[in-house]
């Protein structure tokens, strides 16, 4: 083959935009003297597979076409497995190579170490044996694996042994402290880090760390102090706002990002779209879609899935379904679950169930979406039937979210027998409930008429919130027990929990039913901003 044709094919391979184009290039290599069997060309194809996230079966076919792959092809395959998060495949390739007496080099070894997960620390001896302990990339991976799977102290031992530390050594160590929730050591190490070693990654690690513990004030301080920002830095700050429910701040920061000329990437769009999803504002969703169209954003499967979820949460089911259909073979569990959740949100449990049973695979989120959907749409009996089916299928283990929906279903049915069965399952399966779970348990007992058990569960709670208090308030109000209601209100304030709109409305109702006029007036006067409902309760009290 001429040099011109070789250069042309190499250039085309690197620019393939779709899997279809990559298949065409692959076919040409087969025609031209079986070039696909050469390591150079196979490596080119695997690199394109990595960029296009080609199916593993296709990448393996390309790799297996070469009888004696060279180190470049092998490393391309390791890179593909790493990008696709196929750790087991990477380990199998390492085992095959090591059985032939071929040890990994400084490029492939870090991929192998990462792929080993919690067993990665066992590779430390191999790193020492192969003399890679001074290789910055290899030692960074070892420190990271120690911090993730053993202890941050083990990572620190490796760090302390480094005589000439580079920027990435400091960054990995600071990140390790954040992973273990050690804010003090992370900040201390960052502050002692030589200024010339500090880079964009260092600052971004600090932003991510502060955001993780919901300290957005310090996260933003770090962001504003950065000498220079990368797209990753912007995304870290955006994600911090979005994940902590600060949608307005996230959107303002996104506007600033566009204004200063920073081009959003796919991660940015997924983060911003997710922030809009939490608002459930259809007008805002349409505005964002127009911005995406104006920016001519290339929509990959992740961005499309985020858009699907946004439309579903905004109850725009036709748009959500259109995107779902467009995804085709690129549909993930997330996209299936988002579409089912959309149908559930608008009360169409028929289509939700239809889609559920056509899923190629289901996880606990899929089952939980259906069970909670039936509960919220007034079909608690069907919710319990689905719970039984979930347990019998063995596809997924019920978790706390499942049990919250099941307890709610039993409460709405007023069926104490089923409620006791669910409680028994929770105990047997050792499912731990948080405050929301205990509130649902109290709700179930209240609705089933077992106030004694409701009170017992409430008293045994280690941490109570306004929801758990309101659930018990509603029981006392229904029984007209004004004295117990007032005592509970006093206890609530004593624990430093601020009563909300529902609390005061329920307490005033209890005072009316118990004939406690003066107490009701006193409580009404203590409300800072009484609502229409509170005035209505007061009118009833005075009648």
N, C-alpha and C positions, 0 to 999 in steps of 0.2 A: 504494500500500500504506500502511496506517495505521502511525503511529509505534509503536503497541503490538505489531503483528505484526513490524515491523522489529526492535524490541528483543528480542522473543521469539526470532526466528530467530538473531539475533546471539549471544544467550546460549546457545542450544542448540548452535550451531556450536562455540563455545569449550569446551563440556563434552562433546563427542562422545568416547566411550570406545573405540569400535571403528571399523574401516573400514566396517563395515556401516551403522552409525549415520551416519557421514559421508556415505555414498552416499545415504542417505535424505534428509538435509538438502540435498545437492546437487540431488536430484530435485525437491524443493520449490522451490528457487530457479529451476529451469528452468521449472516450472509458473507461478510468479508472475512473469509478464511478462519472462521470460528474464533474471532478475536475475543469473544466473551470468556474464553478459557484461559486468557492471559491475566496475570495478577494486576497489571497496570489498568486494563480496561474494567476488570471486575471491581477494582478499588474505586474507579470513577463512578461506576453504577451504584456501589454501596454508599458512596458519599451523597449521591443524589437521593438515594433511598432515605438517608438520614434527614436530609433537608425537607423532603416531601412527606416524611413519616409514612413510608410505604409499609404495607402489611408484612409482618415477620416472615410469612411463608414465601413471599417473593424475594426478600433479602437473602434468606437461607438458600434459595434456589440459585441465586447469582453467585453466592460464596462457594457452594458445593460444586459449581461448574469448573472450578480450578483444582486440579489434582494436587499440586504442591504450592500452596499460597505463600507468597513472601511476607515479610514483616509489615510492609505497608498495607497489604490487603487485610491481614489479620487485625492490625490496629484500626483500620476502617470499620471492620466488623465489631470490634470492641466499642468503638465510638457510637455505632448504630445501636448496639444493645444498651449502652448507657443512656442515650437520648430517649430511647423507647421504654426505659426503666424495666428492661428484661434481665434482671439480675441472675436468674437461674441459667439463662442461656449463656451469659458471659462466663459464669463459673464452669459450665460444661465445656466451653471452648478452651478455657484455661486448663482443665483436666486433660482434655484430648492432647493439647500441645505439650503439657508436662510429661505425659506418658511416653511421648516421643523424644523426651529429653530436651525439649525446647522451652526455655524459661522466658517469662515475660520481660519486656524492656521497661525503661522508665516511663514510657507513655502508657503502655497497656496495664502495668501493675496497679496504678491507682484505680483504674476501672474495675479490675478484679477485686481489689480490697473493698471498694464501695459496694460491689455486688454481694459480698459475703455477709453484709448486714451485721448482726450481733456477733458473728464469728470472725469479723474482720480483724480484731485485735490479735488473732492467732497468726496473722501474716507478718507480725513485727520481726519475728526471728528470720523469716525469708528476706525481709527488707535488709536486715543486718548482713545476712549471708551474701546477698547479691551486691552489697556495697552501695545501696541506694539511700542510705540513711541521711546523706548530705544533699540529696536531690531535693530542692525546695518543694516541688509538686508532690513528690511521694511523702515527704515528712508532713506536709500540710494535711494530706488525706489521712495519715495515721493519727495526727492530733485530733482531727475532726471525728474520726471513728471512735477514738477513746472517749471524747466528750459526749458523743451520742449514745454509745453502747456500754461503756464501763463507768468511768467517772471523770469529772473535769480535773480532778487532782492528777490522774494518770496522764492526761493531756498536758498538764502544767509541767510534769516531770520532763517530758520530751521538749517542751518549750524552754525550760531552764537550762537544758543541755546544749542549746544552740548558741554558739559563740558569736556568730555574725547573723543577726536576725534581719530578715527582709520584711517588707510591709505585710505580705500575706501571712507571715507567722503571727504577727500581732493580731491581725484581723480574725484569723481562725480561733485564736485563744479568747479574744473578747467575745466572739460569737458563741463560743463554748460556755462561757459564764452566763450569757443571756439564756442559753438553752436550759440551763439548770436553775434559772430564776435568781441567779446571784448578781443582783443589780450593783451592789457595793463594789465587788471585785471587778466587774465589767467596767464601771466608771473609773475606778482606781487605775486599772491597766490602760484605759484610753487616755487618762490625764497624764500618765507617765510615759506614754508613747512619744518618741522623738518626733518633733514637728515635721521633719523632712520625710519621715516614714508614713505619715498620715496621708491617706488618699481618699478618693471618692467612696471606695468600699468601706473604709473605716467609719466614716460619717454615716453611711447608709446602714451599717450594722447597728450603730447606736440608735438611729431613728426607728429601725425595726424592733429593737429591744425595748425601747420605751413604749412604743405602740402596743407591743404584746402585753405589757402590764397596765395598759390603759392610761399611761402617763403621757397624754397627747401634748400637754404644754411643753414638756422637755423635748419630746420628739420634734415639735415644730421649732423649738429654739435651736436644736442641732441642725435642722433643715435650713433655717434662715442664716445660720453661721457658716454654712459650707462655702469654702472659697470658690468651688465650682460644682455644678450638679450634673449628674447623668440622668438618662431616662429611668434607670433603675432607682435612683434617689427619689425622683418625682413619684414613681409608682409605689415606693415604700410608704411615702407620706400619704398618698391617696388611699392606699390600702388600709393604713392605720385609721384614717377618718371613717372609711366605709365600713370596716369590720366592727367599729365601736359605735356605729349608729349615727355618726355626724355627717349626714348626707349633704346638708347645706355647705359645710366647710369643704367637703370633698369636691362638690361642684364648683365652688369658688376657686379652689386651687387648680382644678382642671381648666377653668377659664383663664387663670393666670398663665398656666402652662402654654395654652394656645396663643395667648397674647404676646409672650416673649419669644415665640417662634420655635418651641420645642415640639417636635413631631411625635404624637402618641404612637406607641406600638400596640401589638395585640393584647399584651398584659394590661396596658392602660385602659383600653376599650372594655375589656372584661370587667375590670375594677369599677369603672364609671358606670357601666350598664348595670352591674350588680347593685351599686349605690342607688341608682334610680329605681331598681326593682323594689327596694325596701319601702319606697314611697307609695307605690301602687298608683301613681299619678299618670293617667293616660296621656294628658296634654304634654307633660314633661317627657314621656316616652317618645311621643311623636316628634318633639323638638330634637331629641337626641338622635333619632333616626335620620332626620334631615341633616344634622351636623355630620353624621357618618357618611351620608351620600355626598355632601359637599366636599368632604375630605378624601373621597374616593378610596375608602378603606377596603383593603382586601380581606374579605370575611373568611376566616378559617373556621373549622368545626367548633373551636372554643368560643369564638366571638358569636357565632350563630346560636350556639347553645345558650349563651348568656342573654341574647336577644329574645330567644324563645321563652326563657324563664321570665324576662321582664314583661313581655306581652301577656303571658299567662297570669302573672300577678296583677297586671292592670286590667284583667278580665277581657282582653282583646283576643278571644280564642281563635277567630279566623286567621289573624296574623301569626299567632303562635303555631297553629296547625300547618300553615303554609311553610314556615321555616322548618318545622319538624319533617315535612314531606321532602323539602329540599335537601335535608341532611342525608337522606337515603342510607347507604351503608356506613356512613360516618356517625350514625346515631350511637350515643353512649348511654350508659345507665342513667346518667344525669339528665340527658335530654328526654328519655322515656319517662322518668319520674316527674320532670317538670311539666310535661304535657298532661300526664295523669292528674297532677296537682291542679293544673289549670281547669280541667273539666270538673274536678271536685269543687273548686272555688266558685264556679257558676252553678253548682247544683246538678250537673249532668253526670250522675253516678252510673248511668247506663253505658255511656261512651267511655267513662273512666274504667269501668270493669272490662269492657270489650278490649280496650287497649292493654290493660293489665294482663289479660290472658293470651295476648299475642306477643308479649315480650320474649325475646330470645333467652333472657336470664333475668332473675329478680334478686334484689337484695333486701335488707331490713327496711331501707327507706321506702322501697316500693310497697311493701306490706303496710308499713306505718301510714303511708299516704292514703291508701285505700281505707284502712280501719278508721283513721281520724276523719276521713271524708264522709263515711257513713254516719259517724257520730254527729258531726256538724250539720249534716243534712237530714237529721231527724230519723235515722234508721239504726238505732242502737242495737237492735236484735241482729241485724245483718253484720254489724261490726264484730259482735261476739262470734258469729259464725265464721267470719274471716280469721279471727284470732285462732279458733280451733283448727281451721284449715292450714294456717301458717305453721302451727306447732306440728301438725300431722305430716306436712310436706317435708319438713326438715331443711327447707331451702335457706332459712335464716333463723337465728335465735332471737326471740322477742327481747327488747331492751326496755329501758326506762320510759322512752317515748311511747312504745307499744302499750305499756301498762297504764300510763296516764290516760290514754284514749279508752282502754278497756274499763278502767275505774269510772270514767265519765259515763260510758255507755251503761254500766250497771246502775249508776246514780239516776240517769234519765229513765231507765226502766223501773227503778224502785225495787230492784230484785236483789235482796240481800244474799240469797243462796248463791247466785252467780258472783256477787261481790266477794263473798267469803272464798269462793273458788279462785278468783283472781289474786286475792291476798295470799292464799296458800301457795299459788304458783310463784309469786314474788319471793316468798320466804324460801321455798324449795330451790329456786333457781339463783338465789342470792343476788337478786337485782337491787341495787342501791337506789333509793329515791332521794331526790333533792327537795327543796322547799315546794316546788310546783307539784311534785309527785305526792307529797304529804297533804297538800291542799286538796288534791283530787281525791285522796283517800278519805279526808274529812268530809268532802262534798258527797262522796258515795254513801257514807254512814248517815249523814244528815238526811239525804233524800230517801234513804231506806228506813228512816225513822229510828235509828239506833244512836241517839244523842250521847249516850254514855260512852260508846266506843269512839265517837267523834271527839269528845272532850278528852278521852284518854290519849288518843293519837296527838291531839293538839298539845297537851301537857308534856308529852315525851319528845316533841320536836326540839332539836338543839338550836336551830335557827328558824325563827318565825318571820314572815313578811306580811305586808298589808293584805295579800290575797288570802292567806291562811286565816288571818283575823276576820276578814270580811265573810268568809265561808261560815265561820262559827257565829258571827253576828247574825247572819241570815237565819240560822237555826233558832237562836234565842228570840229573834223578832217574830218568827212564825209561831212560836209557842207563847208569845206575849210575856216573856220573862224579862221585864224591864230592869230589875235589880241586877240580874246576871249580866245583862248587856252593859250597864253602867260600870260594873266592876271590871268587865273585860276591856272597856274603853280606857279605864284608868291604868290597867296593866299594860295596854298597848303603848300609851304615852310614856309610861315608866320605862319601857324598853327602848324608848327613843325612836319608835316607828310612827311616822306622821300619818294621821288618818287622811283618806282621800274622799272624793265626792261620794263614792258608793258607801263608805263607812258612815258618814254623817246621815245620809238618807236612810240607811238601815237602822241606825241608832234612834233617829227621830220617829221612825215607824214603830219601833219597839216601845218607846215612851208613850206614844199614842195608845197602843193596844193595852199597855199596863196602867194607863191613866196618870202618868207622871208628868203633869203639865209644867210645873216649875222647873224640873230637871231638864225637860225638853227645851224650854225657853232659854235656860242657861247655856245649853249646848249650842243652840242656834246662834246665840249672840257671840259664841266663841269662834264661829266659822268666819275666816278672813274674807272670803269672797263667795258668799252663798249663791247657789244657782237657782234656776226656776224650780227644779225638783225640790230643793230644800225649802223654798217658800211654799210650795204645794204641800209638803209634809207638815209645815208649820200651820198652814190653814186647816188641815185635817185635825191637827192636835188641838186647835182652839175651838173646833166645832163642838 
